[in-house]
Every structure is written in structure tokens, then in C-alpha cells.
Amino acid sequence: MNTKLTKRLLALCCAGALALAGTGCSAEEPSSAANRLEEIQERGYIEVATEPYFSPYEFIDPSKSGDAMYVGSDIELAHHIADSLGVECHIVPLEFSAVLAGVTSGKYDLAISALAYTPARAEAMALSDGYYFDTGENSGYGLMVRTEDLAAITSADDLADKTVVVQSGSMQELLLNTQVPAVGETKLVSATTDGFLMVQEDKADAIITAIGTAQLYIEANPGCGLSIVPDFKFTEDPAYAGTRVGLPLNEPELLEAVNGIIAEVNEQGLYAGWYDEYLQYARDMGIN
């Protein structure tokens, strides 16, 4: 665990140092761009914020270096959007809360990090049309607990005296606040994998999680002693369906361009292919 955490912190620290170095350049010529889309095309690159610890959407391949180490179906989408706009793609790895804050403040151009639609998120940022709709056996959100506790925790109704962990600012946190009748204690983490470890180490009793992500973790960590609560899923509002791209508010030109690219991706079935490719990629690497 310590090795994994150290690698994560080193990756983020290095990325942060590079980002700071990039902002310390000499004064640039004033931009003549009328909007953010024109600004992106003028500067020749798009900055995409992501939390690279959520396979198969975005994760790190330690055998690679630089931007190439960031892989996943969302990373493919980010590069596809950049290619379609005729610019380079600069990946900015951050903790999830910083991803949200970065695009909300307009610091970064896009947030592509397995974002779900929530009403609060839609007030803080523009959200694209959906580009991935998971309808498979492991779709949706549920609970993961220690296997020994499966008899005691069978649904959200059994959490009144339990410690529940969720990723801060996520759809999972919304589900906790709206669909869990009562909870003993709530703990927030910046990364879902940190929440898995908390349950595994008896620091929390349950985590609200995307079922597919939980399944990947269990497959990558045989003997971890964790299980997905069977026959239980949280209710999802159809209006919130689909994984989205986050953008700064009041940038209709950029939003229209991104939605146009997503429409082509959906029509050609590109994202589903990327997802399947990186699902196997993550499994082969034993990444969770």
C-alpha cells in the first residue's frame, strides 16, 4: 500500500512541478481570441484535467513516461478531441476535487475524468452530452464491503450504524446524500482506490462505488477480502445517464465543438471500443 501511495504522490508532485514551470514563462503576446475555443486553437494545445486512478477510464502505465504514461478510454477521448480541433493534448493529472475546481474556475479547458451528471455540478460547470452509457452486467452504483460483512450489509438500509466512505464531489457522494436513509459516519476520500483500502483495512465498513470499478479492484487484488453487495444497486435518474466532459461555463463555442465531436464518437462506436481495449489493458497490468 505504501509503495502504491508513494507512486501516486510522486506522480502528482512531478506533474504539479511541471505545471508550475509551464506558468513561469515570460510574458506572452496578448490573445486576440474572442472565446476559449479560438484561444485553444491560437495557442495550439488543449489542457485536459483528469484524475488518473480510475481504470479503465484513466490510469497510469508506469512503463511509459511523460504524457504517454496516462492511458485509458477517457485519455483516448481527450486526444481525439484535440486531434479533431487540430491541436495538441496536454494531460494535467490532479486529485478529483482539483479536477472539478480547475475546470470550474476556468484554469483548465476540459475535465475528462469519468464525470457523471449531477445538478450541483451542472450549476458549476458546463457538461457535454453523454459519451458512454454503461448498460452491462456490472453497470451502475452499489456497495462494496468486507466479505465477512455481506450478511449484515445487504442494502443502503443497513448503513445506519456503519462508517461509509465515498469519493468527495462524486456521483457516489450524491447517492449517499439522497438515497441512504441514515449513516453512522461518513468519510470522504480524493480517490476511489483509497476508499477501497479503507474498507479492506477495517477503517470503514462500506464504500459506495461504481460496480464495474469495484469488480476490477477485486480481480486485480485476489484475496483482498472484499465483495460487492449482491442484488443491490442505487437508483439512477435517466436524466443523469452518461459519462460527460466538463467545461468552464459560458463557453458555448467550445461546448458546441465538443458535443459535435462526441456525436461523431457515439455514431462510430469509438468509445465503446476504447473502453473494452483499456479494460483488458488494465486487467493485463493488474491495475485497479
Secondary structure by P-SEA (a helix, b strand, c coil): caaaaaaaaaaaaaaaaaaaaaaccccccccccccaaaaaaaacbbbbbbcccccccbbbccccccccccccaaaaaaaaaaaaacbbbbbbbbcaaaaaaaaaacccccccccccccaaaaaacccccccccccccccbbbbbcccccccccccccccccbbbbbccccaaaaaaacccccccbbbbbccaaaaaaaaaacccccccccaaaaaaaaaacccccccccccccccccccccbbbbbbcccaaaaaaaaaaaaaaaaaaaaaaaaaaaaaaaaaaaccc
